[in-house]
Amino acid sequence: MRRYIEIQLVKFRLLLGERRCQTARRLKQIRDVFNTVTVAI
């Protein structure tokens, strides 16, 4: 049972890490677009 909980924790941590990476990437994309628009004006 304890092993199962440990596996779930690892999966959860991996999911969180992935989510964080995606959010960071999205923020970077938005920032890049914003910079491009600012330069264009």
N, CA, C and O atoms as a MOPAC input file, in Angstrom:
PM7 MOZYME 1SCF
protein

 N      0.83400 1    -1.20500 1     0.00000 1
 C      0.00000 1     0.00000 1     0.00000 1
 C      0.87200 1     1.25900 1     0.00000 1
 O      0.60900 1     2.20800 1    -0.73900 1
 N      1.90600 1     1.25300 1     0.83600 1
 C      2.78500 1     2.41900 1     0.93500 1
 C      3.47500 1     2.67200 1    -0.40100 1
 O      3.64900 1     3.81700 1    -0.81900 1
 N      3.86200 1     1.58600 1    -1.05800 1
 C      4.52400 1     1.68100 1    -2.36400 1
 C      3.60300 1     2.39600 1    -3.35200 1
 O      4.04100 1     3.25800 1    -4.11400 1
 N      2.32400 1     2.02400 1    -3.32600 1
 C      1.33600 1     2.60500 1    -4.23300 1
 C      1.25500 1     4.11800 1    -4.01300 1
 O      1.23500 1     4.88700 1    -4.97400 1
 N      1.20700 1     4.54100 1    -2.75100 1
 C      1.12400 1     5.96400 1    -2.41400 1
 C      2.36100 1     6.68900 1    -2.92100 1
 O      2.25900 1     7.79500 1    -3.45200 1
 N      3.52300 1     6.07800 1    -2.76300 1
 C      4.76900 1     6.69900 1    -3.23100 1
 C      4.72700 1     6.90400 1    -4.74100 1
 O      5.12600 1     7.95400 1    -5.24400 1
 N      4.24300 1     5.89500 1    -5.45900 1
 C      4.14300 1     5.98600 1    -6.92600 1
 C      3.20200 1     7.12100 1    -7.30500 1
 O      3.49900 1     7.88900 1    -8.22000 1
 N      2.06200 1     7.23700 1    -6.60700 1
 C      1.10000 1     8.29800 1    -6.89200 1
 C      1.73600 1     9.66400 1    -6.65500 1
 O      1.52100 1    10.59100 1    -7.43600 1
 N      2.51900 1     9.79300 1    -5.58000 1
 C      3.19300 1    11.05600 1    -5.27600 1
 C      4.16000 1    11.44000 1    -6.38700 1
 O      4.21700 1    12.59800 1    -6.79800 1
 N      4.91900 1    10.46000 1    -6.86800 1
 C      5.87700 1    10.72500 1    -7.94900 1
 C      5.13600 1    11.18100 1    -9.20200 1
 O      5.53800 1    12.15100 1    -9.84500 1
 N      4.04300 1    10.47500 1    -9.55100 1
 C      3.25100 1    10.85100 1   -10.72400 1
 C      2.73300 1    12.27200 1   -10.57400 1
 O      2.79200 1    13.06700 1   -11.51200 1
 N      2.22300 1    12.58500 1    -9.38300 1
 C      1.66500 1    13.90000 1    -9.10700 1
 C      2.72900 1    14.97400 1    -9.27100 1
 O      2.48200 1    16.03100 1    -9.85200 1
 N      3.93100 1    14.68200 1    -8.74400 1
 C      5.04000 1    15.64100 1    -8.82800 1
 C      5.43500 1    15.86900 1   -10.29300 1
 O      5.70700 1    16.99700 1   -10.70100 1
 N      5.46400 1    14.78200 1   -11.07500 1
 C      5.80100 1    14.89200 1   -12.49600 1
 C      4.76600 1    15.75800 1   -13.21100 1
 O      5.11100 1    16.61800 1   -14.02100 1
 N      3.48100 1    15.51500 1   -12.89600 1
 C      2.40300 1    16.29800 1   -13.50500 1
 C      2.57400 1    17.77000 1   -13.16800 1
 O      2.45300 1    18.62900 1   -14.04200 1
 N      2.85300 1    18.06500 1   -11.90300 1
 C      3.03800 1    19.44700 1   -11.47000 1
 C      4.19600 1    20.08400 1   -12.21600 1
 O      4.09100 1    21.22100 1   -12.67800 1
 N      5.29600 1    19.36200 1   -12.33600 1
 C      6.46500 1    19.87200 1   -13.03700 1
 C      6.14700 1    20.18800 1   -14.49000 1
 O      6.55200 1    21.22300 1   -15.01900 1
 N      5.40900 1    19.27400 1   -15.13000 1
 C      5.01700 1    19.46300 1   -16.53200 1
 C      4.15000 1    20.70400 1   -16.66800 1
 O      4.34800 1    21.53200 1   -17.55800 1
 N      3.18300 1    20.81000 1   -15.76200 1
 C      2.25900 1    21.94700 1   -15.79400 1
 C      3.04200 1    23.24800 1   -15.66000 1
 O      2.78100 1    24.22100 1   -16.36800 1
 N      4.01000 1    23.25100 1   -14.73900 1
 C      4.81300 1    24.45400 1   -14.49300 1
 C      5.61700 1    24.82600 1   -15.74000 1
 O      5.73200 1    26.00000 1   -16.09100 1
 N      6.17200 1    23.80400 1   -16.40300 1
 C      6.95700 1    24.03300 1   -17.62900 1
 C      6.07400 1    24.64800 1   -18.70500 1
 O      6.46900 1    25.60800 1   -19.36700 1
 N      4.87300 1    24.09100 1   -18.87600 1
 C      3.94800 1    24.59100 1   -19.89600 1
 C      3.57500 1    26.03500 1   -19.60700 1
 O      3.53400 1    26.86300 1   -20.51700 1
 N      3.30200 1    26.34200 1   -18.33500 1
 C      2.93200 1    27.70800 1   -17.95200 1
 C      4.06800 1    28.66300 1   -18.25200 1
 O      3.85000 1    29.74600 1   -18.79500 1
 N      5.28300 1    28.26300 1   -17.89900 1
 C      6.45700 1    29.11000 1   -18.14800 1
 C      6.62400 1    29.34500 1   -19.64200 1
 O      6.91200 1    30.46200 1   -20.07300 1
 N      6.44100 1    28.28800 1   -20.43000 1
 C      6.58400 1    28.39900 1   -21.87800 1
 C      5.52200 1    29.35100 1   -22.44000 1
 O      5.80900 1    30.17600 1   -23.30600 1
 N      4.29000 1    29.22200 1   -21.93300 1
 C      3.19200 1    30.06700 1   -22.39700 1
 C      3.48200 1    31.53100 1   -22.05600 1
 O      3.27000 1    32.42000 1   -22.88000 1
 N      3.96400 1    31.76900 1   -20.84800 1
 C      4.30300 1    33.13900 1   -20.43700 1
 C      5.38300 1    33.71200 1   -21.33900 1
 O      5.32900 1    34.87900 1   -21.72900 1
 N      6.37000 1    32.87500 1   -21.66800 1
 C      7.46400 1    33.33200 1   -22.53400 1
 C      6.90700 1    33.68300 1   -23.92200 1
 O      7.29700 1    34.69100 1   -24.51100 1
 N      5.99900 1    32.85200 1   -24.44000 1
 C      5.39500 1    33.12100 1   -25.75000 1
 C      4.65300 1    34.45200 1   -25.72200 1
 O      4.79900 1    35.26900 1   -26.63100 1
 N      3.86000 1    34.66500 1   -24.68200 1
 C      3.09100 1    35.90400 1   -24.55000 1
 C      4.04000 1    37.08700 1   -24.49700 1
 O      3.79500 1    38.11800 1   -25.12400 1
 N      5.13700 1    36.93600 1   -23.74000 1
 C      6.11000 1    38.01900 1   -23.60500 1
 C      6.75200 1    38.30500 1   -24.96500 1
 O      6.93600 1    39.46300 1   -25.33900 1
 N      7.09000 1    37.24300 1   -25.69700 1
 C      7.69400 1    37.41600 1   -27.03100 1
 C      6.74000 1    38.16700 1   -27.95600 1
 O      7.14700 1    39.09800 1   -28.65000 1
 N      5.47200 1    37.76200 1   -27.96500 1
 C      4.47000 1    38.41900 1   -28.81000 1
 C      4.35600 1    39.88100 1   -28.40600 1
 O      4.32500 1    40.76900 1   -29.25800 1
 N      4.29500 1    40.12300 1   -27.10600 1
 C      4.16700 1    41.49100 1   -26.59100 1
 C      5.34900 1    42.34000 1   -27.04500 1
 O      5.18000 1    43.47800 1   -27.48200 1
 N      6.55300 1    41.77000 1   -26.93500 1
 C      7.76200 1    42.49600 1   -27.36300 1
 C      7.69700 1    42.81100 1   -28.85400 1
 O      8.03500 1    43.91600 1   -29.27700 1
 N      7.26400 1    41.84100 1   -29.64300 1
 C      7.16300 1    42.03000 1   -31.09500 1
 C      6.18000 1    43.15300 1   -31.40200 1
 O      6.45700 1    44.02200 1   -32.22900 1
 N      5.03200 1    43.13100 1   -30.73100 1
 C      4.00100 1    44.16200 1   -30.95700 1
 C      4.55800 1    45.52800 1   -30.55100 1
 O      4.36000 1    46.51800 1   -31.25500 1
 N      5.25400 1    45.57500 1   -29.41600 1
 C      5.81300 1    46.83500 1   -28.93000 1
 C      6.81900 1    47.39900 1   -29.93000 1
 O      6.85600 1    48.60400 1   -30.17600 1
 N      7.63800 1    46.50700 1   -30.50500 1
 C      8.64000 1    46.94500 1   -31.50200 1
 C      7.92900 1    47.44200 1   -32.76400 1
 O      8.35700 1    48.41900 1   -33.37800 1
 N      6.85300 1    46.77300 1   -33.14400 1
 C      6.12900 1    47.11200 1   -34.37500 1
 C      5.50500 1    48.51000 1   -34.29400 1
 O      5.41100 1    49.21300 1   -35.30000 1
 N      5.08800 1    48.89800 1   -33.10800 1
 C      4.41600 1    50.20200 1   -32.94700 1
 C      5.42600 1    51.33700 1   -33.09300 1
 O      5.05800 1    52.50800 1   -32.99000 1

